[in-house]
C-alpha cells in the first residue's frame, strides 16, 4: 500500500510538543496517529523553540531589507526616468529651435532672392537705356544693398553612453554588508568594486585574455609622447613640439593644431571630452573650435596635466602637484595645507582612476630621492603606496593610465613592455612585451591600449567583459 504522510503542528510550547501524523492510501482512506503531548524538553528532538523565534526574526529582517532594496531601486528607476525625460526635453527644445532657425533662414534666403531678382531687372534697364553715370551709380548700389544671410549654425548635441556602468550602479544602490562569504571564482576575473575599497576591486567583471591581441599596428606619422584617445576611435597626440595631431584608428592624420610654445602634455576631459594642454610657458590651455585657448597660468612650468571626472585640472610641477578649477582657481586639499617633504619631486605623467578617483603620478625623482617610480595618492594627494616595478629589470615608466575597472597600466620605457598593476599596487601580468622602446600609452573607453613603440603605434586588447 502506497502511503502519503502529512505532518501537522497542532501546538508549539517551549517545553512540550504535540504532533499529528496522518497517512492516506490510494483509495483516499486516511489513517491518523497522534504522537500526543510530550512532557520532555523540546531539545530532546533537536529543536529549540528559542531558535524558532530567532529564525522568524531573522526571516522578518530579510523581508524588510528586501523591501527597502526594492523601494530604493524603484526610486533610482524613477530618478533615471526623470533624468531621461529632462534630457529628452532638452533635445526636443533644441530640435524645435533648429526648426525655427531653418524656417527663418529659408525666409531670409527667399527675401535675398527677391532682392537680387529686383536688382537684376533694374540693372538690365540701366544697361539698356541708362547713361554711363547711371550705370556707375547702379553698380555702387548693387554692392551696397542686398547681402547674403549669415550662414546657418544649428545646435548640436552628443551622447556618449557609459559602457561600463556597474561601478556607478553599485554606488547608487549603496553598500551591502553580509556575513555570508561567496565561493571563490576564476582567478582571472576582476572582482566587482565595493564602495570604500580604495582600489582593491573593480567596477565590473572583466576577464583577462590568455594573450594580449594586437588589433592595429601602423607607422606613426608624427612624434608621440602623449596619447589621448577620444570617444570616436581617434586620438590626440603631442611630443613637446608646438603642434597637436589628431590621428585616426588606422594612423591617418585627421587634424593638426599649432601653438606658439612647446606642448608638454595633454589630457582629455572625461566629462566634456574637451582637450586640455600645458605648455612650456606655464600656460594651461583648452582646445576650442580648433584653437588652443588660454585658461590660466601656473607659478611654475607645468610638466603634466590631468582633467578629472569632477572637472578639476590637476597640474604637476617640480616638487608640487596642484588642483585647479577650469577657471584657474586653486582647489584646497589636505596635502596643500601641510608643509614638509613633497609627495613627488619631478612629476612626469598623471592619471585618475575612474572607480576610486585615486591619482597615479610618474615621479622621475633625482639622485638623492631614488629611481623613477609611480606614486598613487588619494584625492587629497595623500600617498597611498609607491610602485617601483617589483620585477627584474630597470623600471623606467614613461606612461601611466587607469583602465575602466581601476587597474593601472604602465609603459615601461627601457624594458619595452606594458605592465598591468592592480589598484593596490600588485603586478597582475606583463600585458605586452615589445622589441622597441615604449614612449607613450593611452586607453580608450573600450579599454583598448594605444601604445607608441619607437616608430610604430600598436592598439592592444587584453580583456573582455
Order of alpha helices (4+ residues) and beta strands (2+ residues): beta-beta-beta-alpha-alpha-alpha-beta-beta-beta-beta-beta-beta-beta-beta-beta-beta-beta-beta-beta-beta-beta-beta-beta-beta-beta-beta-beta-beta-beta
